[in-house]
């Protein structure tokens, strides 16, 4: 990467008294910017400086000229009023450019040169990326967006583990921390700042995640690799706080590390989870042991499948106000979009079948006030974080038992709770339901999202479609 250069420039454009302002002329990659030193000199003084800028001639005896030269081109000079030793104007700019190094931007230079020699720094928590992620998590938690809050926390913990794994050489490369001169010298605390985020840093983090992304559950176990989907989730949250930092003026837009020709966040594989019709029929016909966790898990999977592929979060949060037994329908707003969209929400309407009514009767709570939960997984005394954890535990238990049921039935592939949603959408498509109808029933706002839910057709189905040509 090319290094910025600086020279002094005499600007007399707005001068009416024969004086001009001395400015720093900074150049980088054929771009030039002027920054005022705030110091005015006469044209005759500037001409003297230009004639002597590489070296002060020994024949110059005028103390005023000698002092002037040291003020602009020397190393240091005594301040005329305070007597304190000051760094020359050219040396100040060269020092700032050297300190910024590869993180140089014109904006960063302007801020650094304005604060040169001052003990003025941004509070460390403002430039600390990990602190910013945790602050964002707290904000999300206060707003009741617990899922997002947890992801910000996980991203912060992951980056902290990554930074803590650095060798001395990597700390120097990525965090600009000098290598200790002595082996017993304490290591400087590693703080990951916004300016440290580069495409190289993020690429290295992605590679590290694929080998060490999952933290060990105990000291006796080793870390294992995380998926690119997990990398994508974490880095989208990192990108969000980076965007906040740019808006707040804590980071220059010129150093933005994401996007084309920089670092592209991985999307992860969109694996289709829809089950074949034959496997769905096996699950529908299965008879679990009554009153057991197995039966409850089986019922929740079928409830999701029959109710427009509703996910477990929405099912657990259903209240009796959402249930219209006389009209035979269930009306609810998806939790995923309830807080993220400012426009009016389009409710999802799922028509109740005998199977779903029986599930409500079997597992529903007895207190049927409008704001009471239909199923017993949540209660009003829980905090949002406790509710999130309860839903997570319900999903985990349901997936565990559905895996056992699938094994008994000889069903291969994933039969977790999310497969019910994909299977619902794909079953509708194969029954020739219009894509727009499927999209609306899933609560999607655009058809492309719906298309990603739809599984592929098997060979026999493809042949049947082609025979109709």
N, C-alpha and C positions, 0 to 999 in steps of 0.2 A: 504494500500500500504506500502511495506517495505521501511525503511529509509536507506539511504546510510551511511556507516561508513568510518572512516579514521584513519590511523596510519602512523607513520613515518617509512621510509625504507632506509637502507644504501646500496647504489649501488656502488660497487667497481670494476665493470666489466671492465670499460675503464680506470681505474686508474693505473698509473705507478709510482706514487710518494708516495704510502702509504696512499693517501687520497681517499675519496669516496664522491659521491654526495648524499645529503639527499633528499629523494623524498617523496611525499605524496602517500601512497598506499590507493586508494579509492575502496571500494567494494559495489556492489549493485546487489542483486539477483544472487549471485554466480559468478558475473563478476568482474574482477579486472582491474584497470588501474593505471599506475604510472605517476605522474606529478612532474617535477623537481622543487625544491625550488630555485635552482641555488646556493645553499650554500654547500661548501665542508668542511669536517672535517676529522681529522685523525682517524684511526681505534681505537686507544686508547681512543680518545674522545667519539667515538660512543659507545664503550663498557661501558664507564662511564655512558653515557646517558641511555643505556638500563638497567643498574643496578639500576638506580634512576628514571625511567620514571614516576612511580606512585606518588612518593613523594621525595623531596630533603632531604637527610639525614642531620640532624642538625650538625652532626660531620664534615661535609664538610666545610672547612674554606678557601679553595683556591678560590680567587675572580674570577679567570678565569673560573673555573668550575661552580661556582655559576651563573655567567653571562651566560655561555653556556647553563646551564639547563633552565634558564628563557627564553632564546632565542628560545628554541625548545619546552619546555613542560610547561612553566609557563603561566601567563596571558599576561604580558607585559615585555618589556625590553628597556633600553635606547640605541638608535642607536649609534654605536661606533664613527661615524664621525659627524653626525648632532646633536646628543644629544637628538633628539626627541624621545618621547615614541612610541614604535612600538608594535603591537600585535604579540605574539609568533606564530611560524609556525603552530603548531598543532591547536591553537585557531583560526587562520585565516581560516583554512580548515573547522573546525567545524562550524564556523559562516556562511560561505558560504553555507554549506549543510543545515543549519537551515533556511537560507533566501530563498533558492530555494524550500525547502519543497517538495510538491508533483510534482513540476515542474522540479525536478532534472533530469539532463542528464549529461553524462560525458562531452559533448561539452559545456553545460552551465556552468559546474563547471570550466572547463579550462579557459573560458573567464572571469568568475567572480573572480577567484583566481589571474589571471594575472592583473586585474584592482583593486585588493583589496587596499583600502585606497586612491585610486585616484578618482578625480572628473571627471572620464571619463565615459560617458554614451552615448548610441546611441541616436541620435536626436529622440524626442518623436514621430515625425510624421512618422519615419521609423518603429516603433513598434506598432503604433496605427492602429488597424485593420480598423476602420471606415474611418480614413484618407486615408488608402491604397485603400479602395473601391472607395472613391471619386476621388483620383488621377487616378485610373484606368478608371473611368468614363470620366475624362477629356481627357485621352489618346485616348479612343475609340471615343469620340466626335471629336477630332482633325483629326482622321483617317476617319471620315465620317460614323462610325458605330454607328449610333444614337440609334438604338434599344438596342444594348448591353450597351451603355452608360446609358440609362435610367434605365435598370435593375440593373446596379451597384449602381446607385443613390438610387433606391428604396430599395435595400438590405441594404445600409448604413442607410437610414432613419428608416427602420424596426428594425435593431439592436440597433439603438440609442433609439428608443421608448422602446424596451425591457429592455435595461440597465437602462433607466430612471425610469422604473417601479419597480426596485428592492427595497426591504425592506433593513434595515440596516443589517439584518442577511444574506440576499442574497448577498449583496455587499461584506460582509466578506467572504462568501463561494466561490463566483465565481470570485471576483476581488481582494481578499486579502486586502480589505479596512477595517481598524479597526472600530469597533462600537464606536461612540462618547460617551465619558464618561458623558457628560452633555447634557440634552435635548435641550438646546439652543445653543449648539455648532454647527457652520456652517458645512455642509456636504462637505467632500472632493470631488473634481471633479472626476467623474467616467470615466476612460479611459479604453476602451476595447482593450487590447493588444493581440498579437498573442498567447502568452503563456497562456492566459486565456481560449483559445478554447480547451475544453475537450469534451469527449463524453457526460458527464453529462450535461455540459452547453448546448450543441446542442440539446440534448433530451428535456431539459426544454424549450428551445426556440421553438422547434416544437410544444410542448404542448401549450405554450402561444399563438402561432400563430393561433391555431385552435379555440381559444376563443376571441383573441384581435388583430388578424393580420391585419384587415382592419381598418385603422385610421378613426375616425369620420370626416365627412365633415364640421361639425360646433361644437362649444362648447356645444351646447344643446343636441347633440346626443352622443350615446355611441359607443365604438368600437365594431366591429363584427368579427366573425371568418373568417379566410382565408382558402383556400383549400390546400390540401397536394401538389397539383401541384404548387401552388404559393411558398410554403415552398421549394420545390425542385428547382425551378428557382432561388430563392434567394441564397440558400446554394451552388448551383453549382458555382455561381459567387464568393461566399466567398471562396470556395475551390480553385478557380483559383488564387486569390490573396495570399492564404496560400502557394500554390505551388511556386508562385513568391518569396515569403518571404524566403522559404527554399533555393531556388536557389541563393538568394542574401545573404544567411548566417544570416538572421535575425531571423530564427526559426529553431530549431533542427528537423531533420527528425524523431527522436525518439519520439517526442511529437505529431506527425501527428494524428489528431483526427478522420479522415475519413477512411472508409473501413471495411473489415470483422473483426468481434470481437471488433469493435470500434463503430463509428456512421455511419449508412448507410443512405444516402440521399433518401428520399421517391421519388418514380417515379410518383405517382399520377395515377389515373384511366384513362386508355386510352379508353374513351367512344366513341363508333362508332357513327358517325353522318350521315351516309348515309340514304337517304330517300327511301321509297318503290317506285317502278316504277309507281304505280297509283298516288302517290302524286306528282311525278315529272311531269307527264302528266297534272295534274291539274294546276300546276304552269306554264307550257308551254302554256296552253290554256287561262290563265287568261288575261283579257283585262283591264289594268289600265287606269286611266284618262290621256289622252295625255298631254305632256308638264309639268307634275307635278313631285315632288320629289318621289312620289309613282312609277311613270313610270320609272324614272331613277334608282331607287333601284331595281325594278323588272328586268330591262335591265341588270344591273351590275351582278345580280345573274345568269341570263341566259348566259351572256357573259362568266362568270367564268366556268359555267357548260359545255358550248360548246367548250371552248378553253382550253382543257386539265386540267380543274380544277385550272386554274391560280388564285392565291390569289389576293386580292385587292391591295396589295403593288405593285405587278408586273403589274397589269392592269393600275393603276394610273401612273406608271413610263414608260409606253410604249411610244415610240417616233415613228414618221412617218417612220423612217428608219427601224423599226421592221415590218412594214406592206407592204406586197407585194400583191396588189389587182389584178394584172395581173396573178400572179401565184396562187392566192387564198390561201395564207397562212400567218401566223404570226410567226415570229421567234424571240425568246428572251432568255436571261439568267436570271435565278431566282435570285432575289436580296438576298435571304436567303443564297445562296452559293457563290455569286459573289466575296465576299471579304474573305470568310473563307477558301477557297480551293486554294492551290498554283498551282495545276495542271491545265491544260487547261480545260476550261469550255465546257460542252456539251450543245449546245443550244436546247431549246424545240421548236418543230415545231407543231403549231396548224393549222389545215386546216379551212379556213373561210367558213362558211355556209351562206345562204341567211339571216338567223336571225342575225348573228354577223355582217355582212356587213351593215345591216339596222341599227343596234345599233351604229356602227361607224359613219354612215351617220347622224344619229339623234343627237348624242352628241359630235361628233368629232370637234376639233378646225378647224378654217378656214385656219389658217396659216400652210401650210403643208411642212415646211422646214424639212430636215431629222432629225435635233436634237430638233425639237419642239415636245412637248407632244401631244399625240393623244387626250386625254381627258382633260377638263379644270380644273382639280383639283389642278395641280401644275404649277409653272412657273419658269423660269430660275433665277429670282431675289430672290427666296426663299433660306434661309439657309437649311442645311440638317435637322436641328431640326424642322424648320417650315414645311418642307415637311413631316416629320414623323408625326407631329401633324395634318396636313391636311389629310393624309391617315387615321389616327386614327378616325378623325371626319367623314370621308366618310364611313368607316366601321360601325361606331356607328349608323349613320343615315340609312344606308342600312339595318342593322339588325333590327332597329326599324320598318321600313316600311314592311320588309318581315314578321315580326311577325304579323303585322296587316293583311297582305294578307293571311297568313296561317290561321289566326283565321276565316276570311271570308270563306275560302275554307274548313274548318273543318279538317285541317292538324294538327296532334299532334306532339310534339317533336320539336327539334331545326331546324329552317330553316335559320340560319345565314349564313354568307358568307362562312364559313369553311365547312358547310354541302354540298355546291356545289362541292367542291373538292372531298370529300368522296363519294358523290353520283356519280360523274363522274367515279371514279375508280371502284366502285362496279357495276355500270351499264355495264362497259366493261367486267368485270369478268363474270357477269351473261349472257352476250352475247357470252361467250366462247372465249374471246380474251386471248391470251397467257399472262401469268404473266409477262414475260420479256417485252412484248410490253407495258403493262400497266405501268411498272416500268420506262421504257424509256420516255413515254409520260408525266409522272409526274415529270421527272427530278431527279429521285432517282438513287443513285449509287449502291445500293444493294437491293436484293429482300425482305429482312426481313423488311425494312422500308415500302415497298409497302404493305406487308401482314398486317401491323398494320393499314393501311388505309381502308382495305376491311371489310365491314360490314358483319354480319352473315346472313344466308339465313333463310327465314321463313319456317314454318312447311310444307306447300304444296310443296315448291321448294325442300326441303330435301327429301320428299317422292318420288317426281318425279325422283330425282337422284338415289335413292335406287332401284326404280323399273327397272332401266336400268342395274342393276347388273345381 
